């Protein structure tokens, strides 16, 4: 299964010129802990960064900066790691682990935003099949007991 098949498609985004106060209101309204920062042109959204609630606390609040002046673009400092929507679980996990990110935007072939996937999403997608596999040995013994009396 590709990441594009289970990523979250309804991504809450904001532009670089969005203030931290506006970003915090968006996060609160949508009950989320991150925003994908995008450059928009027409109906196209090109991801350029991610800002998390933790970034806001560490980089703005704890630093004593004015959140009504600081913009999201000021917090987008490191290159954004993305994954293409046709990539599989293993490639996505490798990218997230290698880059130390808990959330990764999913992009289409043109690099435009298609969705987002988080550590929590990946964990859920991976643990359900693992939980099913954990019952394999038990079910195998039950089947053997029924067929070899």
Secondary structure, 3 states (H helix, E strand, C coil): CEHHHCCECCCCEEECCCEHHHHHHHHHHHCCCEEEEEEEECCEEEEEEEEEHHHHHHHHHCCCCCCCCCEHHHHCCCCCCEEECCCEHHHHHHHHHHHCCCEEEEECCCCCEEEEEEHHHHHHHHHHHHHHHHCHHHHHHHHHHHHCC
